[in-house]
Amino acid sequence: MFIDKTIVVGISGGIAAYKAAELVSRFKKLHAKVRVCMTKASCEFISPLTLQSLSQAPVASDMFATPSKWEIEHISLAKAADIMVIAPAPANIIGKLANGIADDIVTATVIATKAKVLIAPAMNINMYENKAVTQNIEKLKNMGYIIVEPAIGRLACGTYGKGRLADLDDIIEAVYENLLYEKDLAGKRVLITAGPTREKIDAVRFITNHSSGKMGYSLAREAKRRGAEVVLVSGKVSLAQIKGIETIYVDSAEQMYQQVMNHASNSDIIVKAAAVGDFKVKNVFSGKAKKDKIKNLELEKNPDILFELGKNKNYVLIGFCMETEDLELYASQKLKEKNPDFIIANDLTMDGAGFATDTNIVKILHQSGEIEDLPIMSKDDLAKEILNRAKILLK
Ligand SMILES: Cc1cc2nc3c(=O)[nH]c(=O)nc-3n(C[C@H](O)[C@H](O)[C@H](O)COP(=O)(O)O)c2cc1C
């Protein structure tokens, strides 16, 4: 949510200008105050009236228009902005901004603002690959502008390649990250596990659990928003992959163990939010096994990932514990035996806690013996709480 934040959207003359209408509407739905400024060329592509209606505010498109009250339009917009988003940003405005040119309302506002400026290029692939454009984009990055990379896909001119305006979700995510998040985990590497593991019985059956992966994905997203380099080792889940995060999909506990061990020594923080199966089938059937054969499955122990990670740790280690009874007792045993720095314990039987919910109710047990009781909160908010505590323990 962008409550109490003003987003100034600058629209330039490209075919993707129509998408700016949807972007403005999405910002409004997220409770932002939105002000729009448009180049003259962009008004050929989309009417200021549309943007005025969607932003519920006057649209600035003429630097020299007589103002209705005494204020210089581009200066007042520049001051009002908590963040500016130029979407779409065609080759022309990229070139102008890279060279400090301020000859229209959008470029003048950008150059007058102290707020962060996000630029979302959108153009034909040949234009995008043109040396002048690539050099101008590099120059803008070095000047501190934030570039939201264009997407690959079918372009308006009929060709295929890189140059489409980034997905609106990605632009909104970039605004979230840059407007609402301090980069307090920049330079830190965070390894997170999420979701269930699956142990094969035969060619068609497997043993798994109800983990949705939501907690681990919330942690990964939060760590990324705070500037960390994130590796997510994920079991099979129905959640969308998070852009900007290295996601490694695994099936079995053994595969998860291998991937975690490959990345552990490079990590500053490891959060084990996956629901890992304790046992696997000793002799997996090659085809589809007949019913009588799977009646008495022989199981053997899977590697205990948290235990292995707790042995010689040079990272902050956080474990999870889910129980249906004696939560504190089992969680404190796990804390002692497996040596995480702290453990997040939740009781599956409580309303609002557990696997597929969007909320959780947890206790945090620390090695010092301290036990914190956290109120019910969203998994996103819990991810914040967990990483706040992990950050304090970083060397
Ligand atoms: C139909 C049409 C579509 C255009 N689409 C784009 C585009 O997607 N990207 C781009 O860089 N330029 C595009 N242009 C060229 C820009 O409109 C042109 O460079 C213009 O000067 C940009 O002005 P502005 O930066 O003041 O908005 C297009 C032009 C036309 C006529």
The ligand as a Gaussian input file, in Angstrom:
#p B3LYP/6-31G(d) Opt

LIG

0 1
 C        3.101000       5.436000     -33.839000
 C        4.372000       5.773000     -33.123000
 C        4.821000       4.949000     -32.137000
 C        6.018000       5.223000     -31.469000
 N        6.454000       4.374000     -30.496000
 C        7.627000       4.599000     -29.889000
 C        8.112000       3.701000     -28.925000
 O        7.456000       2.714000     -28.555000
 N        9.321000       3.933000     -28.374000
 C       10.083000       5.002000     -28.752000
 O       11.209000       5.133000     -28.231000
 N        9.628000       5.905000     -29.646000
 C        8.436000       5.731000     -30.237000
 N        7.980000       6.619000     -31.166000
 C        8.763000       7.834000     -31.446000
 C        8.487000       8.891000     -30.395000
 O        7.108000       9.201000     -30.356000
 C        9.297000      10.155000     -30.706000
 O       10.658000       9.897000     -30.461000
 C        8.850000      11.379000     -29.918000
 O        9.656000      12.461000     -30.271000
 C        8.919000      11.196000     -28.432000
 O        8.584000      12.419000     -27.819000
 P        8.603000      12.686000     -26.253000
 O        9.871000      12.106000     -25.731000
 O        8.539000      14.163000     -26.127000
 O        7.394000      12.044000     -25.670000
 C        6.773000       6.379000     -31.824000
 C        6.264000       7.234000     -32.806000
 C        5.094000       6.932000     -33.439000
 C        4.605000       7.893000     -34.508000

